[in-house]
Amino acid sequence: MSDETATGAETETSADFVSLSDIRIAHLELMRIASANEAGDPSMKRSDKAGAETTEASIDNTVPDARTIRDFLARARRAGSTIERESDRRAAQRILDYWSAELVTRSGITSADVSPARLAAFAGGLETAEPVAVAVDSEPASRDITDPGAVAIAVPESAAVATKDSAVSGDGFASDDELSSDELTERFRIRVAAQARQWKNTGYAGYLLRGEALKEASELPQGPDIAEFVEASAKAETDSQKKRDRSKNILIALFGILAAILAGTTYFAFQQRNQAVLERSSADQARLKAETTANEVVKLNNELRVALDEAKDARSKAEDALTVANENFADAGRRLADQQATQATLRSAIVFMADQLKAGRMSLEELTPELQQSVLVELAGRVTSGDVKLGDLALPLRTALEPLLGRNIDKQPDALSGYKVDFIGATIGLPRITGDLASDAVAPPLDYINYSLVMGRRHRMAIYSAVNLDRLQRLTLQVTGAGSRYDSRLPRDLQPDRDWYLRPDRRWLPARLANASDIAWGPEFAIDPATAALKLARYTYVLPNTMPQSGTFYKIRWAPVEDWVRTQHNPLANQVTIFSGTIFKPASHPIDGVPVPNAYWKLAVSSVPAAVKGAAGDPEFVVDAFLVPGDAAGAFDVEQYRLPVAELERRTNLNFGTLIEWTDGLKNPGPNGTAADQLAARAKQLDGPNEALRGELAVVLGNPYLPISERRKIVAALVEMAGLQSMTGLTSAGRRNVLATLLAVPPELWSRPDWLPVFAGARRAVADLETSAAGGQTIIDDQDREVLGVLRDRLSMQKSAQNVYVEFAGMAQEDVQALSAKLRALGWAMSGEEQVKSAAGKNQVLYRPDLDAAHDAAELLAADLAAAGQPVTVRASPLIGGRMLMIFIGP
């Protein structure tokens, strides 16, 4: 040991001890110093070591030396005046007995050192009885590992007792030669008795005597312990020759066993040291807390003042940003209104000029080139749809129209793209038709460019349209005034009648389910604007895509809803899926022979881009649904037509799918909560042969697009049903359904931090079921055991890399042991339990702060404790070993 180390140790232990915890910490530090010192062969006498190659100085450097031990004993003995509890006094006295025995093995002792030190009487109140002294030549009472004073000592084989005739001069103290013969004999007897006690407590053969030391010990007056020790040493001496004759393989195995024993003993000593240091740290923290309270209050006040200033600044900036956003929004609304007004004016002008050209009251030469092109596209659209006959036009006009009409716009693509179910990055299938409406639907859907229609027989009208809108690619194309035509792929009696819209009073307009502005994108329209406009009219102006609306209703109600969805629904999304349709009441009657819908509806769904959320993660979606009654009145406000998807489904007899229902349900929960709440409540119906519900739950749990927080609600309900008490009340089919549905949970969800309570609850349920099965309960059959085995692997219930030690207060030992058994069933390596007063009221799990793995393990351990009915908090402590977790529990 270096001078610096010795000086540091002396300085650290210079103050008097005031508690058993102080004595323990100093005791462990002396043990550490002693174990670091390399001693000689225990079979040799000191006089043997002081040969030609070993000087007296090197022998006298044995650490800790007599002075250090003597100083420790004096301070430990005085600490007895502050230690009241009898169990603590016994523990302290055992430490004094140990170092009293060690002291007599050092050079430079005095005759006073031969007598063991005794703990001072408690100074408070009445004096306690004389401290218990454990005789060094007799076996001490059996020690309980939970006794705070019990310390397992790992003494190397080289630390054996020196013989009684050792004579090495000390450092100013009496040498062995200065002691009387009786004192030398008594000192040697104490040393042998101490070593005999250590050998008997540990069973470690390294304590046995050899050579001259054995010969001298056999001449001592022998009590039963020394006699047994000498006899065992003599037998070991006799057997040693035989052992040397054994084969090399047996020797290797023996050394391996001895190494394992030594490692185990060292590990236990390390744990005891950690415990003592932790107790000392807790005391230091308590003292420092009072000293730093004032500084912390000042610091917190300063931080609060800064935070308030920052909050005020942030609020001011937010208000400014909101004002700017509102102004931009209002400005954008005004620009859109102006643009629509301009387009309407331009559209009226084009229609007027086309009528004038058709009637011969105007010539093309009177128009600018841009207007000529627009007017010719309008007339070409009318000719294509059959509203105008080419032969009725003047020759110059026919000649001008020939280039447009000669383009092959009537030829259909090889495959019309129709509606794409995965357009927004998630599967959004066509709405499922339910109830009586299901038998009215015409199959298959009619596919066009970027949209599809599902037709109904009874009203000769589309039940709904499904549109893919790409805002980024959308083109602004001229909309012609061409009339609608029949689709040759469908019988005319299943399409709207053209005469509905050709009445002299023009009462009904052919409003479009799929608006031309929404589908005008993609490679089909990547051509010159004139041809693209004609093609857009061809694939939009078809009778199946129409529904009768009055001119006023379209202008004031329907068109604004279309504009809002096109521009205001989730403005950050490029891809939007739009569904539109009609609603008829059962008692609806045609108006003047026209089946006019009772109401019109529209639904839009899109995803939130990852860049907007700030980081890639779970998908998020936005849903907006509207229903506009045919008799709506008053000033227009789009919000007055908004409604929950669940209500829209009820009115339309359509099912829009789980993703849309769940997304909208978060914003518009029903009377029974969200869709997940309702499905979780239905989980109780698994108690029986309910394969349909089990399949529905499996599909929902495996759907990657559904909100994970909502799926967790269902899993929590399943975990509750998997609890031992609940499972006992279920039928065998119900138990099998619950376990099989838990297997449908994607494994990656179990590892999410926000799922930790549910994860711990599932671990507890599986462990309890396995424990009950091992105990002979019959509710778990062989098939269930296989499922439990798979769940055990998915729930990471393997052997833990961390060792867990429990310190408790105010609880029965049996209750703590039962809690340890529950944790052990989850795979935790439990090192033991100890009752300590300092654990009262803590309820904590401590871990090493600089290790992420230790923090994760501590969080899981805390969740497992909560699932077992013992809630705790998690706290970092630098005094905890890297592979150690400490639990403190107590009321």
Number of C-alpha atoms within 10 A of each C-alpha: 14 7 8 9 11 15 10 12 17 14 10 11 18 12 10 15 21 16 18 20 21 19 26 26 21 19 23 20 16 19 18 15 15 19 16 11 14 13 16 15 15 22 23 19 21 22 15 12 16 15 10 7 6 11 11 15 12 10 18 17 13 16 22 22 18 24 17 16 20 18 14 22 24 17 18 29 21 18 24 24 19 17 21 17 10 13 13 18 25 20 19 29 23 21 20 26 22 18 20 24 24 19 25 26 25 21 25 22 25 17 17 9 16 20 14 21 22 22 27 20 21 21 14 11 7 8 11 15 9 11 17 15 16 17 14 22 20 15 18 14 7 8 12 11 13 14 15 20 22 17 21 16 16 20 21 16 16 15 20 25 28 22 28 24 17 18 15 20 18 18 13 8 15 16 18 23 13 15 15 11 13 9 17 21 19 18 24 26 22 24 26 32 26 26 25 29 22 20 18 17 15 15 12 17 14 18 26 28 30 23 14 15 22 21 14 17 24 17 9 15 11 16 12 11 19 24 17 14 26 23 16 17 23 19 12 17 16 11 11 11 10 10 12 10 9 10 9 10 8 11 14 10 11 12 11 12 12 14 12 12 14 15 13 13 16 16 13 16 19 15 16 19 20 18 20 21 20 19 20 15 15 12 13 11 12 10 11 11 11 9 11 10 11 11 10 12 11 11 12 12 12 12 12 12 12 12 12 12 12 12 12 12 12 12 12 12 12 12 12 12 12 12 12 12 12 12 12 12 13 12 12 12 14 12 12 14 12 12 12 13 12 12 14 12 12 14 19 12 14 22 18 13 24 22 16 13 19 17 13 12 9 14 16 18 8 9 13 9 11 8 16 19 17 23 24 24 27 25 31 28 27 21 18 20 20 14 16 17 12 19 9 11 17 14 11 10 18 17 11 15 19 13 10 19 20 8 11 10 16 12 8 12 11 6 9 14 14 18 23 18 16 12 17 21 12 15 14 19 13 21 17 11 19 14 10 9 15 13 11 15 17 17 9 9 17 21 18 19 22 23 27 24 28 23 25 21 16 12 19 18 26 27 24 26 27 28 28 25 23 22 20 10 15 16 19 13 19 20 19 24 20 22 22 24 21 18 16 7 7 13 9 15 11 17 22 26 18 17 9 18 21 14 10 7 7 11 14 20 18 23 19 21 28 26 19 19 20 22 24 27 24 13 8 14 20 13 11 8 17 18 20 20 24 28 22 25 24 21 22 26 27 20 23 28 29 24 24 20 21 15 16 12 18 17 11 15 22 22 13 15 22 19 15 11 21 20 13 13 17 20 13 14 19 17 19 24 23 25 23 24 24 21 21 17 11 7 5 12 14 10 9 8 8 16 19 22 22 16 17 22 22 24 22 21 24 26 21 17 16 13 8 10 12 8 9 10 8 12 17 15 21 17 24 20 22 22 25 21 16 17 8 13 10 6 8 13 11 16 9 10 17 17 16 19 24 21 13 20 16 11 14 21 18 20 18 20 14 17 21 22 22 23 24 23 20 15 12 16 19 15 7 10 13 20 21 25 18 15 19 21 15 14 20 15 14 23 19 15 15 13 11 10 17 19 14 12 23 18 14 20 22 14 17 15 19 22 18 17 11 18 23 20 18 23 23 18 19 23 23 18 24 24 19 19 13 13 22 17 13 19 15 17 13 20 23 22 24 23 20 17 21 21 16 17 21 15 13 8 17 19 14 11 12 13 17 18 17 21 25 24 23 26 24 26 24 27 23 19 24 20 15 15 15 11 9 9 13 10 17 20 12 8 9 17 15 11 16 21 14 11 20 19 11 18 18 15 19 13 12 16 14 21 16 24 20 22 22 24 20 14 13 10 14 9 10 20 14 11 16 22 13 19 20 17 19 24 17 21 19 17 16 15 19 19 22 19 12 16 21 17 14 16 20 20 26 26 30 22 17 12 12 11 16 23 20 13 20 27 21 18 22 25 23 25 23 17 19 16 10 14 14 20 17 18 15 17 17 13 16 20 19 16 16 21 25 23 24 24 25 19 11
